């Protein structure tokens, strides 16, 4: 990647717009629909990406301050505290948090990529690795949400279903 910071920033800038578009256009019942047993709905993916935004902000600041950071366990978050909210409410909160994150990211230069920290579970990590993980995390859970939203349409597509087998959720591939 030629300009890693710019590429990561483009992912981090684009994610809120993707979520905003989904929340504005997709019916709420699809957003809350669980695609398969013990699989996250699009709403749960959005809750998670919002919860982890706090974690990424803290991690970025820890790297910039030259200190280690605690692990983040998504299971520790109280998903029920947001269960009554709408997708648009969560997106609005995410947009606001992401703007703060992007402002913090402006402080980072390629010279900072080798800054070390210690993650309690992963051991020694570098800022560059965390930035890559942040972009991958955004894309991963957005795609996961989109796949959750696809499930009723895949199931209803009859013989065309064979074209979507890579996107079936909860099915052995």
C-alpha positions, 0 to 999 in steps of 0.5 A, spaced: 500 500 500 502 506 497 499 511 502 497 507 508 494 512 512 490 515 506 487 508 505 486 507 512 482 513 512 478 512 506 475 506 509 474 509 516 471 515 513 466 511 508 464 506 513 459 511 517 456 513 510 455 506 508 451 505 515 447 511 514 445 509 507 443 502 510 439 505 516 436 510 512 433 505 506 433 498 509 426 496 513 427 496 520 425 489 521 430 486 516 435 490 520 433 486 527 432 480 523 437 474 526 440 471 519 441 464 523 441 461 530 447 465 534 449 469 528 448 477 529 443 481 525 445 488 522 443 491 528 448 487 532 453 488 528 452 496 528 452 496 536 458 492 536 462 497 531 459 503 535 462 499 542 469 498 538 469 505 536 470 507 543 476 502 544 479 504 537 479 511 540 483 509 547 488 504 543 490 510 538 491 515 544 495 509 548 499 509 542 500 516 541 502 517 549 507 511 549 503 506 554 500 499 553 492 498 553 487 493 556 484 488 552 477 489 549 472 484 550 465 485 546 462 480 550 463 485 556 459 491 553 451 491 555 448 490 548 441 491 551 442 498 553 442 500 546 436 494 544 431 499 544 434 504 540 433 505 532 438 504 527 438 511 525 440 513 532 446 508 533 448 511 526 448 518 529 452 516 535 457 512 530 458 518 526 459 523 531 464 518 535 468 517 528 469 524 527 472 524 533 476 518 531 478 521 525 480 528 528 485 524 533 488 520 526 490 526 524 495 526 529 498 520 526 504 520 521 508 514 518 513 515 523 509 513 528 507 506 525 512 503 529 510 505 536 509 499 540 504 497 545 502 491 549 496 488 548 494 483 554 492 478 550 496 479 543 502 481 546 507 486 543 503 490 537 505 496 533 500 502 531 501 500 524 498 493 525 492 496 529 490 501 524 490 496 519 486 492 524 481 498 525 480 498 517 479 491 517 474 491 522 470 496 519 469 492 513 468 485 516 462 487 520 459 492 515 460 486 510 457 481 516 451 486 516 450 486 509 450 478 509 445 478 514 440 483 510 441 478 504 439 472 507 431 472 506 433 474 499 437 469 498 432 464 501 427 466 496 431 466 490 430 459 488 434 456 483 439 463 483 440 461 490 447 457 487 450 464 486 450 466 493 452 460 497 458 464 499 454 469 502 449 464 506 450 465 514 449 459 518 451 454 513 457 450 512 461 452 506 
